[in-house]
């Protein structure tokens, strides 16, 4: 399989390249700008699969597809939140939110490999998608969650939730009153339901509410430890690969 990476941040491109190598995929070509990509596509055989970042150093990567008729399959690798990417689900192979998770990458690659050759070659309406990115889809996120308390249902307002976490194969919400409640959702389900400016997934086990952060402390291996207002049951650690995006989220 012929694979290329289009990514303006060279450390991110190299990290993705290493992750693909662990899946027995060799991405020898890494492109870093719109101009460089157009020139490359004009002079080379197009690949089977492109891992494509959206925001490049000299513009949006959609400009590549406006200049070149590309039939390669596309997996998006982007820092854009999922609410602006609903259209991609219908047209592209998959999209991966940065920082890319190894399991999510493996699932995306497997998804590509299971598609027929006709479906692997996708045609995207990049003009429509660009409009979505400039004017993201208006979405209604969860305002409250219903939880079971014995035989009763209790409503928890989203503003009263400090964090969501997984433990022993269960997913829980934790409130500012110091109570935790078991949910039917998984953490992966929550990314479709939580307002991304308020909640951030700091690692595989935690979503935290920006309004519940009490303190942030440097931690081992370039990580951050988060102190929440009332939650003290487990260490709340920002994974090293998510620290950069976490700091951007705080701004």
SULHU-V917109 format. One record per residue. RES is the residue in three letters. SS is DSSP state (A for helix, B for strand, O for the rest). PSI is psi in whole degrees, 0 to 359 (999 if undefined). Layout:
res=RES ss=SS psi=PSI
res=RES ss=SS psi=PSI
This chain:
res=UNK ss=O psi=131
res=UNK ss=O psi=118
res=UNK ss=B psi=139
res=UNK ss=B psi=160
res=UNK ss=B psi=130
res=UNK ss=B psi=108
res=UNK ss=O psi=125
res=UNK ss=O psi=338
res=UNK ss=O psi=107
res=UNK ss=A psi=321
res=UNK ss=A psi=321
res=UNK ss=A psi=321
res=UNK ss=A psi=317
res=UNK ss=A psi=322
res=UNK ss=A psi=315
res=UNK ss=A psi=320
res=UNK ss=A psi=316
res=UNK ss=A psi=321
res=UNK ss=A psi=322
res=UNK ss=A psi=324
res=UNK ss=A psi=324
res=UNK ss=O psi=342
res=UNK ss=O psi=14
res=UNK ss=O psi=34
res=UNK ss=O psi=132
res=UNK ss=O psi=109
res=UNK ss=O psi=90
res=UNK ss=O psi=330
res=UNK ss=B psi=126
res=UNK ss=B psi=121
res=UNK ss=B psi=150
res=UNK ss=O psi=0
res=UNK ss=O psi=165
res=UNK ss=A psi=311
res=UNK ss=A psi=314
res=UNK ss=A psi=321
res=UNK ss=A psi=315
res=UNK ss=A psi=314
res=UNK ss=A psi=319
res=UNK ss=A psi=315
res=UNK ss=A psi=330
res=UNK ss=A psi=339
res=UNK ss=A psi=9
res=UNK ss=O psi=158
res=UNK ss=O psi=132
res=UNK ss=O psi=145
res=UNK ss=O psi=171
res=UNK ss=O psi=322
res=UNK ss=B psi=135
res=UNK ss=B psi=130
res=UNK ss=B psi=113
res=UNK ss=B psi=119
res=UNK ss=O psi=154
res=UNK ss=O psi=309
res=UNK ss=B psi=107
res=UNK ss=B psi=174
res=UNK ss=O psi=332
res=UNK ss=O psi=20
res=UNK ss=B psi=185
res=UNK ss=B psi=142
res=UNK ss=O psi=344
res=UNK ss=A psi=334
res=UNK ss=A psi=332
res=UNK ss=A psi=316
res=UNK ss=A psi=340
res=UNK ss=A psi=331
res=UNK ss=A psi=331
res=UNK ss=O psi=137
res=UNK ss=O psi=98
res=UNK ss=O psi=130
res=UNK ss=O psi=5
res=UNK ss=O psi=154
res=UNK ss=B psi=151
res=UNK ss=B psi=132
res=UNK ss=B psi=118
res=UNK ss=B psi=139
res=UNK ss=B psi=109
res=UNK ss=B psi=152
res=UNK ss=O psi=357
res=UNK ss=O psi=141
res=UNK ss=O psi=157
res=UNK ss=A psi=338
res=UNK ss=A psi=338
res=UNK ss=A psi=5
res=UNK ss=O psi=18
res=UNK ss=A psi=323
res=UNK ss=A psi=331
res=UNK ss=A psi=329
res=UNK ss=A psi=331
res=UNK ss=A psi=336
res=UNK ss=A psi=321
res=UNK ss=O psi=171
res=UNK ss=O psi=313
res=UNK ss=B psi=173
res=UNK ss=B psi=147
res=UNK ss=B psi=122
res=UNK ss=B psi=135
res=UNK ss=O psi=148
res=UNK ss=O psi=137
res=UNK ss=O psi=131
res=UNK ss=O psi=137
res=UNK ss=A psi=318
res=UNK ss=A psi=319
res=UNK ss=A psi=322
res=UNK ss=A psi=315
res=UNK ss=A psi=319
res=UNK ss=A psi=318
res=UNK ss=A psi=318
res=UNK ss=A psi=318
res=UNK ss=A psi=322
res=UNK ss=A psi=317
res=UNK ss=A psi=316
res=UNK ss=A psi=334
res=UNK ss=A psi=346
res=UNK ss=O psi=150
res=UNK ss=O psi=158
res=UNK ss=A psi=325
res=UNK ss=A psi=322
res=UNK ss=A psi=338
res=UNK ss=A psi=327
res=UNK ss=O psi=101
res=UNK ss=O psi=145
res=UNK ss=O psi=121
res=UNK ss=O psi=143
res=UNK ss=O psi=88
res=UNK ss=A psi=331
res=UNK ss=A psi=317
res=UNK ss=A psi=320
res=UNK ss=A psi=324
res=UNK ss=A psi=320
res=UNK ss=A psi=322
res=UNK ss=A psi=324
res=UNK ss=A psi=326
res=UNK ss=A psi=320
res=UNK ss=O psi=82
res=UNK ss=O psi=153
res=UNK ss=O psi=131
res=UNK ss=O psi=126
res=UNK ss=O psi=150
res=UNK ss=O psi=117
res=UNK ss=O psi=166
res=UNK ss=O psi=131
res=UNK ss=O psi=340
res=UNK ss=B psi=160
res=UNK ss=B psi=142
res=UNK ss=B psi=133
res=UNK ss=B psi=154
res=UNK ss=B psi=131
res=UNK ss=B psi=97
res=UNK ss=O psi=237
res=UNK ss=O psi=5
res=UNK ss=B psi=161
res=UNK ss=B psi=136
res=UNK ss=B psi=137
res=UNK ss=B psi=130
res=UNK ss=B psi=118
res=UNK ss=B psi=143
res=UNK ss=A psi=328
res=UNK ss=A psi=343
res=UNK ss=A psi=4
res=UNK ss=B psi=121
res=UNK ss=B psi=322
res=UNK ss=B psi=164
res=UNK ss=B psi=142
res=UNK ss=B psi=158
res=UNK ss=B psi=143
res=UNK ss=B psi=130
res=UNK ss=O psi=45
res=UNK ss=O psi=10
res=UNK ss=B psi=159
res=UNK ss=B psi=133
res=UNK ss=B psi=152
res=UNK ss=B psi=149
res=UNK ss=B psi=129
res=UNK ss=B psi=164
res=UNK ss=O psi=348
res=UNK ss=O psi=359
res=UNK ss=O psi=24
res=UNK ss=O psi=144
res=UNK ss=B psi=150
res=UNK ss=B psi=138
res=UNK ss=B psi=137
res=UNK ss=B psi=161
res=UNK ss=O psi=341
res=UNK ss=O psi=158
res=UNK ss=O psi=167
res=UNK ss=A psi=326
res=UNK ss=A psi=324
res=UNK ss=A psi=325
res=UNK ss=A psi=335
res=UNK ss=O psi=340
res=UNK ss=O psi=347
res=UNK ss=O psi=343
res=UNK ss=O psi=139
res=UNK ss=O psi=119
res=UNK ss=O psi=342
res=UNK ss=O psi=343
res=UNK ss=O psi=323
res=UNK ss=B psi=138
res=UNK ss=B psi=137
res=UNK ss=B psi=107
res=UNK ss=O psi=340
res=UNK ss=O psi=190
res=UNK ss=O psi=344
res=UNK ss=O psi=348
res=UNK ss=B psi=136
res=UNK ss=B psi=135
res=UNK ss=B psi=153
res=UNK ss=B psi=126
res=UNK ss=A psi=331
res=UNK ss=A psi=352
res=UNK ss=A psi=0
res=UNK ss=B psi=123
res=UNK ss=B psi=321
res=UNK ss=B psi=159
res=UNK ss=B psi=132
res=UNK ss=B psi=137
res=UNK ss=B psi=140
res=UNK ss=B psi=173
res=UNK ss=A psi=154
res=UNK ss=A psi=40
res=UNK ss=A psi=25
res=UNK ss=B psi=175
res=UNK ss=B psi=139
res=UNK ss=B psi=130
res=UNK ss=B psi=131
res=UNK ss=B psi=119
res=UNK ss=B psi=166
res=UNK ss=O psi=313
res=UNK ss=O psi=343
res=UNK ss=O psi=124
res=UNK ss=O psi=15
res=UNK ss=O psi=324
res=UNK ss=O psi=161
res=UNK ss=O psi=134
res=UNK ss=O psi=103
res=UNK ss=B psi=130
res=UNK ss=B psi=121
res=UNK ss=O psi=145
res=UNK ss=A psi=318
res=UNK ss=A psi=352
res=UNK ss=A psi=359
res=UNK ss=A psi=316
res=UNK ss=A psi=311
res=UNK ss=A psi=327
res=UNK ss=A psi=316
res=UNK ss=A psi=322
res=UNK ss=A psi=322
res=UNK ss=A psi=327
res=UNK ss=A psi=337
res=UNK ss=O psi=999
